Amino acid sequence: MEDLTLTFIQTDIHWENPQANCAMLEEKIWQIEEETDLIILPEMFTTGFTMEAATWAEPMNLTTFKWMKQMAAQKRAVITGSYIVKEGEAYYNRLLWMRPDGTYDYYDKHHLFTMAGETAIYTPGSEKCIVSIKDWQICPLICYDLRFPVWSRNTPLAYDVLLYVANWPSPRINAWDTLLEARAIENLCYTVGVNRVGKDHKGMIYPGRSGIYNYKGITLARVNEEEAIVTQTLSKAELAHFRDKFPAHQDADAFELLS
């Protein structure tokens, strides 16, 4: 059983400025000195959480896609984070999972944040995405998805790591902390939450609190509201041992998602 080393970047985001954000993040990515398997960027890392999708959306295989492909190849690590993608007439808050060899998967945010108008602009995704690194299975989700446990339910132990990228604001940060721990405990998995910091153009403050939690909900790494680059190694053997000694998943309710 191989360990998994991941690195998250908690950063401020230049409002609606993809070029500046990619340049800034490239510098931070090159600051990662440790060998790492996975580099995680926040939600909408090229723009911030904007509803101006018509202005900032990109087709797949264009600028941000090519930038992530280049960074993944150069760092020899998977790079993931979400940005705005247009397909036909639809806009998606899309998480791209870019591998060093240029192959990729993606996940479109399923639960759109009505209170910010996201449902009026973006199209929700309908499929979860389970991806692999080494012998690890990882389920990447986006921000508001964290509030909906049925969508992320680990049945039957489909993944080992649950990952959320986010722009989660200060007024609701207690929910962020609590739900990340809860998702780890109820799904018998490691859970990673990567939030941004700083202030957007509306004055909304983002307090970070990115963190990594083990299958017991115990904090392995967490930062507050400073910009930070954090690398953590996860043990597959320890996860397997816990699941073997405490197989709560065997008593879980069976269900099927209809939509």
N, C-alpha and C positions, 0 to 999 in steps of 0.2 A: 504494500500500500504506500503510494507516494504522497508526500506532503504537497500542499498547494500554497504557494506564496503569492500574495496579491498586494497591490499598492493602490491607495486611493488618493486623489488630489482634491482637497477642499480649498476652494478659491473664490475670490470675487469675480464677477463677470462684467465685462464692458457691455453696456446696454446697446443691443442691436448693432453690434460691430464684429461680424465674423472674422474679419482679417486680424483685428487686434486680439481677439480671443484665441485664435489658433496660434498666433505668434507668442502670446503669453504662455499658453499651455505647452507649446513646444519647448520653451525654455525650462518649464517645470519638469516636463518629462525627462529632459536630459540631466536634470539634477538627481534623478533616481540612480543611486550607486549600486544598490543591491540587485542581485539576480531576482527577477520577478516573472511570474507566469501571466499576470493579469494586471492591467492598469485601468482604473475606473475614474471617469470624469462625471460631473454632475449632469442633471437634466438640462436640456436646451443650452448646452455649454457654449454655443456659438453666438447666442443672442440674449440670453436671459428669457424669463417666462413671458414672452410677448404674444399678443393676439394678432399681430400684424403679419400673419402668415403669407399673405399674397405678396408682400414686399421681400420677405426673407427666406421663403422656402426654396429648396434646391431639388432638382431631379436627382434620383439615385445616380451614382457613378460620376458625380461632378466634384466640385471643389472640396467639400468636407469629407466626402467619401474617399477621394484620392489622398487627402492629407492624412486621414486615419490609416489608410493602407500603407503609406510611406512610413509613418511613425511605427506601426506594428512591425513592419519588416526590419526597420533599423534597430528597434529595441528588442526584437525577437520575443515579443510578448503580445498576447491578445490585448486590444484596446477597445473599451466600450464607453458609451455615453449616448445621450439622445440629442437630436436636432430636428429641424423642421424639413420634412420631405414632401414634395408634391408628386402625385401620380394621377394622371388625367386631370380631372377637376377637383380632386380630393387632396386635403392637407393632412399630414400625420405627424404626431409627436413620436418620432421613431428612434428607438434604441438600436444602434448598429453594433454588432459583435464582429469585430474585424480581427482575423487571425494573421500571423506573420507571413503565411504563404499566400495571402490575398483572398482566400475564401472567407465567406462571411455568412452570418445569419442576422435576422432582425426581429424586433418585437415592437408592435405598435401599441401605444398606451391604450388600455381597455377602459379604465374608469376616468372619464374626462371631468374636469373640475367646473361644474355648472356655475358656481358663484363668481368665477372670474371670466365667464363667457366662453370657456374652452369648447363646450358642446356646440356652440353656434359657429365655430370656425373649423374645428378639427373633426376628422372621422375616427371613431373608435376602432381599435383592433379587435379581432374576434378570436384570436388564437394565442395561447401561451407558447413560449419557446423554451425548450430545454436544450442547453448546449453543453459541450464537454471540453474539459482540459485534463490531460492525463487520464486517470480513471475517475475523475470527479464529474458529477452532473450538477449543473448550475441553472437556476431559474431567475432570469433578469426581469424586473418589473420597474414601473415608473411611478414615483411620488404618490399621488392620490390612491393608487392601487393598494397602498399599505393599509388603508382603512377597511378593506373588504376581504376578510379572512377566507371566505369560500373560494375566491378566485385563486388564492395562493396555496390552498390546502395541499399538503404533500401526500397525496394518495395515489398509489401505495408506495411511499418512499421513492418518488420519481427523481428527487434531486437531493444533493448534499449541502448546497449553499443557496440561500435565497438572497437576492441582491436588489436593492432599490436605489435608483438615482433620483435626485429630487431638487426642487426649488421650494423648500418648506419654510414658511415664514415664522417669525418670532411669536405672534399671538397664539399659535397652535403647537409650539415646540414641545410641550409636555406630552401631547399625543404622540409625536414622533418618537420620543424616548421610550414611552410605555409600549407602543405597538411594535417597535423593533424587537424588544425583549420578548413580547408575547408571541410574535411570529416564530422566533427561534425556539421557544419552549414547545409550542403546540405542534410544530412541524418536525421536531427532533433533528434540527439542522443548524449549521452556522448561518447567521444572518448579518448582512452588511448593508448599512445605509450611508449614502454619500450625498451630502447636502452642500449648497453653496453658502458663501458669506457675503456681507456687504449690503448695499441698498440699491433698489432699482429706481427707475425714473418716477415712480409714483410715491416714493418714500418708504416702500415696504422694506423692512429689515429682515435679513436672513441670518440666523445666529449659528449656522454650522451644526455642531453636535453630530458630525459624522462619527460612525462607530462600527465596531465589529463585535458580535456577541456569539457565544458558543451555544450549543444545544440545550444547556441548562439556563440560558438567559444571562449568563455571567459575562461581564464586559471584558473583552480581550484588549481592546484599544478604543479610545475615544478622544476627540479634541473638541474644544469649545468654539469660540467665534473667531479664532485666528486662522489665517491661511496656513495650510499644513500639507505635507506630503508624508503619508504613513504607510509603512510596509509591515505586513504581518504574515506569519506562516501558520497554516491550519493543518492539524493532524487528522488524517483519514483513519488511522488506527484507533485514536481516542474516540472518534465519532462512532466507529463500528463497535467498539467495546461498550459504549454507553447504550447504543441501540440494542445490543445483545442482552445486556443486563436489565434494561428498562424498556421493553418492547411495547410501549403504549400504542404504537400504530396498529397493533393487532386488534385493538378494541375500538378503533375509530369507526365512525359511521360511513357506510358505503353510499355513494351518491354519484350522479352523473349530471354535469352541467348541460343545460338545454340550449343556452345561448351565450 
